Amino acid sequence: MIRKRCLRPQQTFDSIEYQRDNSKISLLLIFPSSSSSSSTTSDLPHYTIHLGDIYYVGLPTEVQHCCLGIKPRWAEQGVRWPIGQNGSFTIPGNHELYSRGFGYWDYFLPTVGLFNPQDLTKPIQSQKTSYWVLENDQWRIIGLDSGYDSYSLLSIDNSAIKFPSKLMDWLKNVVGLNPQMTDKRGLIFFTHHQVVSAWNEKPNTDFPSQIASLLPEGRTVLYLWGHEHRLSFYEKQTIIPSTISNKTLTFYGRCIGNSGFPTLAKELPVKARETKLLCYDDRLYHIHDNLFLPDVPLGYNGYATMAFVCPNKIDDTSLYMSYKTLSLKKDGQLTHENPTTLVNEQWSVDSNGNVVLIKLESVSEELTQAIHTDTNQNGLTLDHQSCCCTTL
């Protein structure tokens, strides 16, 4: 969500920059509610961000059914992607590119972008590319396309995922990222694909290395992604994505792509210690009498919200984040009414532009914390308990 202050849109290199003060953003991978509204209401986010993966392969008909509210013949209604009071933005995942992106670029992108709060039926300025930046006086929020080459990478290792050259040129020449940059605002990156994974996914090396090459050494950033469909929190860490460049990337990582996918969330995260996994949501529910997924356990649909405030002084909180999921009704079905808040966080930016986690507070006892216990010199076991994290 973003609040309506000091809007300054700029069209540059087929990309759009939007600047806001005192703003709020809502971040969603897939929003499961099929309700929609063409008028502004107090509970609408100011902006929504879609983090990719329109199932199954992002065909035009799937975009229509899952994002544009058009009823498919096999369901009671279609799903309308929720537009914020002032707009909505998107980055693609791998699934949209399996069909070469025609549904994403030709059908979805024209329906998102900047909106008049009094008319949410069509944008006044549509999103032109699959990457963008939002910024205010304290923060720069950068959405990047890690799915672009997914069609050609169907048979190739994840490590080959990289940003196209045009995107890298935009980051350097328009956003102004470089190792000598003097801009000290906090950096928040969004990609569909993960930087680290505790669930034994092969690490992506190319695009994290590309980001590292554009940052001052040691600059701490906040990194949010989807792809794995598991809400998970990772400790601050420094990695060397590629041994070729030896550039380091220091980040706090969050997978916020929890979207009701048939998941192996109950599976033991085999790389929990190696990837510094802090806690995650492994709750499951069942859809009964479903023709497509009969009694298949699903992860809870969820989303994150971001509220930006003007700090009184440097190091004060300037970003509040909440991680939420939908709730179960008595009949066992999910509802977007009265969502369950799992974790609240407070973030700041120091005088050198490093992102700082001030507070992480577990609101729910249903998250699972990964507790690492050495059993012998050759291995470790993980004990799970439903308490997650205390205040740091």
N, C-alpha and C positions, 0 to 999 in steps of 0.2 A: 504494500500500500504506500502511496505517496500523497502527502497533503498539498493543496493547491497554493504554491507560493513561487513567485519569481520564475515563471516558465520561460526558458530561452531555448527553443528548438533550433537546431542547425542541421542543414543537409550538407554532408561532406563525404565525398567519395562513395556515394550511394549508402552511406551509413547515417544514423541519426544520433545526435547527442541531446540529452535532456537534462536540464539543471533544475534542482529543487532545493529549498531550505525547509527545515522542520517537516520531514517527510515520513511517509509510511509505505511499506511495500508488502505484498503478500506473495509468497513463493510456493508454487504448486507444481507437482509433476503431472498428475492427472486428477482433476477435481470430479468426484463421483456424483455430485448432485446434478440432476437433469433440469432443475428449475432455472429460470432466467428472468431477467427484467430489463426493460428498456429505459427505466428511469432511475435516477440516483436515489439511493436509500442510505441511511446512516450506518448500516452495517456492511456496506460494500467496501472492499479495499480500494485504496486510491489508485494503485496499480497492481496488476497481477503479472506474474512471470511463469511461463510454461517451460519446463526443463527437458522436454522431449519425450519421445516414444509414443507415437499414436499407433495403436495396434490395429492390425497385426504388422502391416508393412507400409502404413501411411498412404494407402491408395486414396484417390479423390473421394470415393464413396465412404471410406473409413473416416476421413477428415469430416465429411458431411455428417456422419452419424455420431461421431465421438466428440466433435468440437463445435459444429455449427447448428446442432439441435434438430437436424432432419431425421425423422423417424425411419428406422430400418424396418423391413417387413417382418423381421423375426423378434422384434421387441415392442413394448408398449409405447415407448417414446425415445427420441434421440437425446443426446447430451449436449448442452450448450456450454462452451467454455466461458467462465465468468469474466466479464470485462470489468476492470476497475473504474472508479468514478472518472478518472482522467486518462486511463489508457491501459494497454496490456502489451507485453512483449514475449517473444519466444526464441528459444534456440532448439535446433533439431537434435534428435538422438540417432542411434544407428538404424532403428526400425523405419523411420521415414525415408532413409536413403536406400533401403533394400528395394524400394520401388523407384529409385533414382530421383526421389524428391519432388515429383510432379505434384502430388497432393499437397505437400508442404508449401512449396513456393507459389503455386498457381491458385490454391484454394484457401490455405490458412493465412499466409502472410498478408494478403489484401484485407483481411478482416480484423487485424490487430494494428496497434500503433497508438497515436494520440486521438483522444475522443473529446467531444463536447460533453460535459457532465449532464447536460439536459437531453442528450440524444445518444444513447449507447448502441444504436442499431448499425452505425457504420462509422469508421474513423474519419477525422478531418485530415489526418496525415498518416497513411499506412506505413507499416514497417517495410523497408525495402530490402534489407539484407538479413542474414542469419547471425549477425553479431551487432552489438550496440554498447553504449556506455551511458549510465545515469550518474549524476554527480551533484554534490553540494559542497559547502565550505569545508567539511571534515572528511568526506568519503568520496571514493570513486568506485562505482559498481559496474563491472565489466562482464558482459555476457559473450561467450565465445563458442564457436561452432566446432565441436570435436567429432561430429558425425559425418562431415562432408565427404570423406573418402570411404564410408562404410560399404557402399555398393562394391567397390573394387577390392575391399579388404575381407570379403566373406570367407576366404580361405587362408587369410594371413593372420599371423599372431597379433594380439592386441598392441604389442610394443610398437607396431608400425603406424599407429594413429598419430597423425600430425596435422597442424593447422595449415591451410593452403597459403601460398605466398602472398596473395592479396590481403588476407587477414593480418598476416605479420607486418606487411607494409602499413596497414591502417593503424596497428598498435604502435608502430614506431613514429609515423609521420602525423597522425591525427590525434591519437591518445597521448602520444609523447612519452612512451615508456622507453627508458634506456638506463644503463648502469650508472650514469652520471646525473640523472634527473634530480632536480631541486624541489619538485612538488612533494610536499610532506603529508598529503592527505592519505588516509587509510585506504588500502586496496582490498576489494572483495571480488573474487573471480567466481564465475559460474561456467561450468561445462557440464555436458550430459555425462561424460565418462569420468570415472574415479581416478584420483591420483594414487591412493593406496586402497588395499582391500584386505580385511582380516579373513575373508572367506576363500582364500586360496586362488583368487583370480590372478591371472598373470599381470604384473605391474605394467601400466602404461608408462613408457619412458620418453617418447618423442615429444609430445606436446607439453608435458611438465618441464622438459629440458628447454623447450622454446620459450616458455614463460620465464624460467630461471635466467635465461640469457639476456632478458630485457630488464632485470631488476638489479638494484644495488646489492652487493653481497651482504647477506644477513638480514635483508628487509623481510619482516614478518607480515604475512598476509592471511586473510581468511578465505578459505576455499570451500565452496559448496557444490555438490554434484548430485546426480541421480543414478540411473542405470541399474543399480543393484536392488532397488525396491526394498531396501532395509533402512529404517531410520537408525543411524549409528553415529557415534561421537568419537573422535580421535584426539589424543593429546597433542599439544604443540610439539613439532618435531622438525628436524632438518634432514633432508634426503639429498642424495646425488642422483638425479634421474638418469643421467647418462655418463658413463665412464669416459666417453669421448671428449666431452667438454669440461667435466669435473666441476661445473657450476652447481651450487647448492640452491635448494628451494626450502625456505622455512615457512611453515604454515600451520594453522589450525584447520583440521578437516572435518566436514560434516556431510554425511550422505542423507539428503532430505527427500530422496525419491521414493518414499513409501506410498505405494499407490494401489494396494489391493491385488497384487500379482500373486499367482500360485508360487509360493516361496519355500525355500529350505531354511528359513530363519531359525528353526530349531536345531539345525545342524551345528555342531561344535565349530566355532571360528578358529581354524587351525593356525592362523597367523596372528592371533590376538596380541601376543607379546611383541612380535617382530614389528607390527604396524602400530603399536601403542593404542590399541582399541580401548576405549574408556567404558562405554556402555552402549546398549542397543535395545531395540524393541523387537522381541521375538514372540509377541502375542499373536495368536491365530484365531480366526473365526471360520465358520462353515456357512456356505450358501446352500440351503436345503431346496429340493425340488427344482434344481437348475438344470436345464437340458444340456448346457455346454460344460459346466463344471460341477457335476453331481457330487456333493459332499467332499469337494476338494478344499483343503485348508488354505486360507488366504491370509496375507498380512493385512494389517489395518491400513485403510486409506488415511493419508495424513498430509500435512502442509506446515509451512513455517511462516511466521510473520516478522516483519522488521519495522521498528519505529525509530526514526531518527530525530534527535533533539539537539538544540544548540547548547553546548557545554558552557558553564560559567568560566571555566579555566581549562588549560591544557591538562590532559589525563583524566578529566571528568568523563562520566558516561555520556556518550553521544549516540549510542545504538542499543536498543533493547530488542532481543529476539525471543520468540516463543515458538515451541515445537508442539504441534497439536495433531490429534487424530480424530476421526469421526467416532461417534459413540454407538453402542448397540442398543436397539430397542428391545422390548420384551419379547417380540417375535423372532429375535435373532438377526434382524436386518440392520444394516448401518443407517444412521441418520446424521445429517449435517447440523441438526439442532443440538445445542449444548455440547460442543466438542470437548474432548478430553485434553487438557493441557498436561504435557509430560515434563517439559524442561523449560525454564526461563534463563536467559543469559543477559549479561550486561557487558558491553564492549567500549573501549576507548581507543584513541590514537595518541601515541606519545610524540614528543617534539621532533623525533627522527622519522616519523611516518610509519612506525611499527604498530601493528594491530595488537591490542592488549586485552586479554580476557580478564575482566574485573571480578565477575561472579558467575558461577554456574550453579543453579539451584534446581534440584529434582523436586517437582511438584507431585508426581505420581510415584507410587511404590511398585509399579508394574514394569518398569524398565529393568533390564538385566545388566548387572555389572560384571565385567570380566575380571576375576581375581586370579592373579598368576601365582602359583605355588611351586617352587622347585621341589621335586621329589627325589631327584638324584642328579648327578652331573651330566646325564645324557638327555634329559628331557624335562618337560614341565606338564602339569595338568591344570585345567581351568575349572574353578568352582564357580557356579552361577548362583547369584542371590538377587532377589528382587528389591534392590535398594538404590541402585545407580549411584549418583555422585552427591557428595555434600558440597557445601560452599567452599570454593577454593580460596 
